[in-house]
Amino acid sequence: MNIHEYQAKALLKGFGAPVAAGVPIFTADEAEAAAKSLPGPLWVVKSQIHAGGRGKGKFKEASAGEKGGVRLAKSIEEVKQFASQMLGATLVTKQTGPAGKQVNRLYIEGGADIDRELYCSLLVDRSVGKVAFVVSTEGGMDIETVAHDTPEKIITVAIDPISRVTAADVAKICAALKLEGAAAEDAASLFPALYTAFTEKDMSLLEVNPLIVMKDGHLRVLDAKVSFDGNSLFRHKDVQALRDLTEEDEKEIEASKFDLAYVALDGNIGCMVNGAGLAMATMDIIKLYGAEPANFLDVGGGASKEKVTAAFKIITADPAVKGILVNIFGGIMRCDVIAEGVLAAVRDVGLKVPLVVRLEGTNVALGKKIINESGLNVISADDLDDAAQKIVAAVKGN
């Protein structure tokens, strides 16, 4: 689960991180009061969407102006102007895709005197089984570009979960970021605070980009991106309350109600599979034969008929789907349950696109019998390779 920048900053501030004063707004009428509550003389007007690259993004609407999704205002009038232009407009960034995202919230924040921009993030480093700081002196840039062009400028410091962030760890991070004086003093409290926030709130990613050294020598969190482990949300009612459903795909929201692992993609072949590994293999082989998957969907190892029915309905609700591949290897999951779920969904919503079903494993004979006697126009497949070729050919009209 992701949250907005202003929510992330409020959360980090609660752990002692230095952030600038700011006010979230939802209507243009709120802009003037928000700006007047901040010291000025500079204000930053920031689009709040769940995507990076906002500053370099472009709005689809000409009325939103040519500037990006993060704008520096030199007067309260400019704050009002920018808010009026940006709210309700569609911002396109590298991470939103060409469709972009509608801006429904803005964050008005006081300006900062920036001396240097740094990069700092925390994530789980699975190679060592620890939470690690990933830092670079190249803040404010796409970290992927830095990793590709100058990987030596990215330093990783893994943290021992028993001793947590020690003075030696802070010294390593400070050396990597070339922090001295007041900045190094701030770092002694900031980096342990970030680690505490990450672990106590079950985050999967905490990214501060940029972390700035201001001209007075002190550190400040200028931007923050936070993602949480969805499996832990039951422990954090306060975090659940931050969820913005308007930023999420409607199909993914519906899937979460049935505990389905679903991710919308850009292709046209819908996939329903049991097991994450098999789902990945299914998507790979669809691409191998020249098509693109429309989703990742893992119904799990012990799905009920109702769960399978819900999964099938979610797939068919996507107008981009021109064909469906059901690929089940029954272990705990029984093939007859899959067959009954698919048939129940088809009866409810109809079947307007080609459907290829590959069943193998527990009760496979019964599952195939149920489908074959259903009277539906279902294409049977003997194995995954056969199934992929058949659905790709059906979608392409071959």
C-alpha positions in Angstrom: 0.0 0.0 0.0 1.3 3.5 -0.9 0.5 6.8 0.6 0.9 10.4 -0.5 3.9 12.6 0.2 2.2 14.8 2.7 1.0 11.7 4.6 4.5 10.2 4.6 6.0 13.4 5.9 3.5 13.7 8.7 4.3 10.1 9.7 8.1 10.6 9.6 7.7 13.9 11.6 6.1 11.8 14.3 9.3 9.8 14.5 11.4 13.0 14.8 12.4 13.5 11.1 12.9 17.2 10.1 10.3 18.3 7.6 9.1 21.7 6.4 5.7 23.0 7.4 3.0 22.3 4.8 -0.8 22.1 4.3 -2.7 19.6 2.1 -5.6 21.1 0.1 -8.4 19.5 -1.9 -10.0 22.5 -3.6 -8.5 25.7 -5.2 -10.5 27.8 -2.6 -8.2 26.4 0.1 -5.0 27.6 -1.5 -4.9 31.1 -0.2 -5.5 30.2 3.4 -2.9 27.4 3.2 -0.3 29.8 1.8 -1.0 32.5 4.4 -0.5 29.9 7.1 3.1 29.4 5.9 6.0 31.8 6.3 6.9 32.4 2.6 8.2 34.3 0.7 8.5 31.1 -1.4 5.9 28.3 -1.6 6.1 24.9 -3.3 2.8 23.6 -4.8 3.1 19.8 -5.2 0.7 17.5 -7.0 -0.2 14.5 -4.8 -0.4 11.3 -6.8 1.0 7.9 -6.3 3.8 8.2 -8.9 7.3 9.5 -9.1 8.7 12.1 -11.5 6.0 14.6 -10.7 8.3 17.6 -11.2 9.2 16.5 -14.7 5.7 15.4 -15.6 3.4 17.1 -18.0 -0.3 17.8 -17.8 -2.6 16.7 -20.5 -4.7 19.8 -20.3 -3.4 23.0 -21.9 -5.2 25.0 -19.2 -2.9 23.5 -16.6 0.1 25.3 -18.0 3.4 24.0 -19.3 5.1 23.7 -15.9 5.3 20.3 -14.2 3.5 18.8 -11.3 5.7 20.5 -8.7 5.9 24.3 -9.0 7.6 27.1 -7.1 5.4 30.1 -6.3 6.8 33.5 -5.5 3.5 35.0 -4.3 0.2 33.9 -2.8 -1.4 34.8 -6.1 0.8 32.3 -7.9 -0.1 29.7 -5.3 -3.8 30.3 -6.1 -3.1 30.3 -9.8 -1.2 27.0 -9.7 -3.8 25.3 -7.5 -6.6 26.3 -9.9 -4.6 25.0 -12.8 -3.4 21.7 -11.3 -6.4 20.4 -9.3 -8.5 18.1 -11.5 -6.0 18.0 -14.3 -4.3 14.8 -15.5 -0.5 14.6 -14.8 1.6 12.2 -16.9 4.9 11.0 -15.6 7.3 8.1 -16.4 5.6 6.1 -13.7 1.9 6.8 -14.5 2.1 5.7 -18.1 0.5 7.6 -21.0 -3.0 7.6 -19.3 -1.6 9.7 -16.4 -3.3 10.3 -13.1 -5.8 13.0 -12.1 -4.6 15.3 -9.4 -7.1 15.4 -6.6 -4.9 16.8 -3.9 -2.1 19.3 -3.6 0.5 19.9 -0.9 1.5 23.6 -0.2 4.8 23.7 1.5 7.3 26.4 2.5 10.4 26.8 0.4 13.9 25.7 1.4 17.4 27.1 0.9 19.1 24.1 -0.7 22.8 23.6 -0.6 23.0 20.0 -1.6 20.5 17.3 -2.6 21.1 13.7 -1.4 19.4 10.3 -1.9 18.4 8.1 1.0 16.1 5.1 1.1 15.5 2.0 3.3 14.4 -1.4 2.0 14.8 -5.0 2.8 18.0 -6.3 1.3 17.1 -9.9 0.7 20.7 -10.8 -0.2 21.7 -10.3 3.5 18.3 -10.6 5.1 18.4 -7.2 6.7 16.9 -3.7 6.4 19.5 -1.6 4.6 20.1 2.1 3.9 20.7 2.8 0.2 22.3 6.3 -0.1 23.9 8.5 -2.7 25.2 12.0 -3.1 23.2 12.2 -6.3 19.9 13.2 -4.9 17.0 14.6 -6.8 17.7 12.4 -9.8 16.2 9.1 -10.9 18.1 6.6 -8.8 17.8 4.1 -11.7 19.8 6.4 -13.9 22.5 6.8 -11.2 22.6 3.0 -10.7 23.1 2.5 -14.5 25.5 5.3 -15.2 27.5 5.7 -12.0 26.8 2.7 -9.7 29.8 3.5 -7.6 27.9 6.5 -6.3 25.4 4.3 -4.6 26.3 2.9 -1.1 24.4 0.2 0.8 24.7 -0.1 4.6 22.9 -3.1 6.1 21.6 -2.7 9.6 21.8 -5.5 12.2 18.3 -6.1 13.6 19.6 -6.7 17.1 21.9 -3.7 17.6 19.8 -1.5 15.1 21.4 1.7 13.9 24.7 2.2 15.7 27.1 5.1 15.8 29.3 3.2 13.4 26.4 2.8 10.9 25.7 6.5 11.1 29.4 7.2 10.5 29.3 5.0 7.4 26.2 6.8 6.0 27.6 10.2 6.8 30.9 9.3 5.0 29.0 8.1 2.0 27.0 11.3 1.8 29.9 13.5 2.8 28.0 15.0 5.8 29.9 17.1 8.3 29.1 19.6 11.1 25.5 20.3 11.8 24.4 17.9 9.1 26.3 15.1 10.7 24.8 16.0 14.1 21.3 15.9 12.5 22.2 12.5 10.9 22.9 11.0 14.4 19.2 11.3 15.2 17.6 11.2 11.7 18.9 7.8 10.5 17.9 5.9 13.6 14.5 7.6 13.4 14.0 6.5 9.8 15.0 3.0 10.7 12.5 3.0 13.6 9.7 4.3 11.4 10.5 1.6 8.8 10.5 -1.3 11.2 7.7 -0.2 13.5 5.3 0.6 10.7 6.2 -2.5 8.6 7.2 -0.5 5.6 8.5 -2.2 2.4 10.1 1.0 1.1 11.0 4.4 2.6 12.5 6.8 0.1 13.7 10.3 0.8 14.6 11.9 -2.5 15.9 14.4 -2.0 17.2 14.6 1.5 18.7 18.1 1.5 21.5 19.9 3.2 20.3 23.4 3.7 22.5 26.5 3.5 22.4 26.7 7.3 24.0 23.2 7.3 21.0 21.3 8.7 19.2 18.3 7.1 15.6 18.3 5.9 13.4 15.6 4.3 12.3 17.5 1.2 10.3 14.6 -0.4 9.2 11.2 0.9 7.8 8.1 -0.6 6.5 5.3 1.6 5.1 1.9 0.8 3.8 -0.6 3.4 3.7 -4.4 3.5 0.1 -5.2 2.7 0.3 -8.4 4.8 0.9 -6.3 8.0 -1.8 -3.7 7.6 -4.1 -5.4 10.1 -1.6 -4.3 12.7 -1.8 -0.6 11.7 -5.3 0.9 11.7 -3.7 4.4 11.5 -2.0 3.4 8.2 -5.1 1.8 6.8 -6.9 5.1 7.3 -4.4 6.8 4.9 -5.4 4.7 1.9 -6.5 6.7 -1.1 -8.7 4.4 -3.2 -8.8 7.0 -6.0 -5.1 6.3 -6.7 -5.7 2.5 -7.1 -6.9 0.5 -10.0 -10.6 -0.4 -9.5 -9.9 -4.0 -10.4 -7.1 -4.3 -7.9 -9.4 -2.8 -5.2 -12.1 -5.4 -6.0 -9.5 -8.2 -6.0 -8.3 -7.2 -2.5 -11.8 -7.8 -1.2 -11.5 -11.5 -2.1 -7.8 -11.7 -1.0 -6.7 -12.2 -4.6 -3.2 -11.3 -5.7 -4.0 -9.2 -8.8 -2.0 -6.6 -10.6 -3.3 -4.9 -13.8 -0.9 -4.8 -16.8 -1.1 -3.3 -20.2 -1.7 -6.3 -22.4 -4.8 -8.0 -23.8 -4.7 -11.6 -22.6 -6.3 -12.1 -19.1 -4.6 -14.7 -16.9 -6.0 -16.7 -14.0 -3.4 -18.9 -12.4 -2.8 -20.6 -9.1 0.6 -19.9 -7.6 2.8 -16.8 -8.1 5.6 -18.8 -9.9 3.2 -20.4 -12.3 1.6 -17.0 -12.9 5.0 -15.5 -13.8 5.7 -18.4 -16.1 2.3 -18.0 -17.8 3.0 -14.3 -18.4 6.5 -15.1 -19.8 5.2 -17.7 -22.2 2.5 -15.4 -23.5 5.2 -12.8 -24.3 7.3 -15.5 -25.8 4.6 -16.2 -28.4 4.2 -12.5 -29.3 1.4 -11.2 -27.1 1.1 -9.3 -23.8 -0.6 -10.3 -20.5 -3.4 -8.0 -19.2 -2.8 -8.9 -15.6 -1.1 -11.0 -13.0 -3.7 -12.9 -11.1 -2.9 -15.6 -8.5 -6.0 -17.2 -7.0 -3.9 -19.0 -4.4 -3.6 -22.7 -3.5 -6.9 -23.2 -1.8 -9.4 -20.9 -3.5 -13.1 -21.5 -3.2 -15.7 -21.5 -6.0 -16.7 -18.0 -5.0 -13.1 -16.7 -5.1 -12.6 -18.2 -8.6 -15.8 -16.7 -9.8 -14.8 -13.3 -8.5 -11.4 -13.6 -10.2 -13.0 -14.4 -13.5 -15.4 -11.5 -13.2 -12.5 -9.1 -12.5 -10.7 -10.3 -15.6 -13.7 -10.0 -17.9 -14.4 -6.5 -16.5 -11.3 -5.2 -18.2 -12.2 -3.8 -21.6 -8.7 -4.4 -22.8 -9.0 -8.2 -22.4 -9.4 -9.9 -25.8 -8.8 -13.4 -24.6 -8.5 -15.4 -21.3 -6.1 -18.1 -20.3 -6.9 -20.2 -17.2 -3.9 -22.2 -16.2 -4.3 -24.4 -13.1 -2.0 -27.0 -11.7 -4.0 -28.6 -9.0 -2.3 -29.5 -5.8 -4.3 -28.2 -2.9 -6.4 -26.4 -5.5 -8.8 -28.9 -7.1 -9.4 -28.6 -10.8 -13.2 -29.3 -10.4 -13.5 -26.2 -8.1 -11.8 -24.1 -10.8 -14.1 -25.4 -13.5 -17.2 -24.7 -11.4 -16.0 -21.2 -10.6 -15.3 -20.4 -14.2 -18.7 -21.7 -15.3 -20.5 -19.7 -12.6 -18.8 -16.5 -13.7 -19.5 -17.1 -17.3 -23.2 -17.7 -16.5 -23.2 -14.4 -14.7 -21.3 -12.2 -17.1 -21.3 -14.1 -20.4 -18.3 -15.0 -22.5 -17.5 -12.6 -25.3 -13.8 -13.4 -25.8 -11.9 -16.7 -26.5 -11.2 -18.8 -23.4 -8.4 -21.3 -23.2 -8.3 -23.6 -20.2 -5.4 -25.8 -19.1 -6.0 -28.0 -16.1 -3.7 -30.5 -14.5 -3.4 -32.2 -11.1 -6.0 -33.0 -8.5 -9.4 -34.0 -9.9 -8.3 -33.0 -13.4 -10.5 -35.5 -15.1 -13.6 -34.2 -13.3 -12.6 -30.6 -14.0 -12.3 -31.3 -17.7 -15.6 -33.2 -17.7 -17.4 -30.3 -16.1 -16.1 -27.9 -18.7 -16.6 -30.2 -21.7 -20.2 -30.9 -20.7 -21.0 -27.2 -20.1 -21.8 -26.4 -23.7 -19.4 -23.4 -23.6 -17.1 -22.5 -26.4 -13.9 -23.3 -24.4 -10.6 -24.2 -26.0 -8.9 -27.1 -24.1 -5.1 -27.3 -23.9 -2.9 -30.2 -22.9 0.0 -28.2 -21.4 1.2 -24.6 -20.8 3.0 -24.3 -24.1 -0.1 -25.6 -26.0 -2.3 -23.2 -24.0 -0.2 -20.1 -24.7 0.0 -20.8 -28.4 -3.8 -21.4 -28.6 -4.8 -18.2 -26.7 -2.4 -16.0 -28.7 -3.6 -17.5 -32.0 -7.2 -17.0 -30.9 -6.7 -13.3 -29.9 -4.8 -12.6 -33.2 -7.6 -14.3 -35.2 -5.3 -17.0 -36.6 
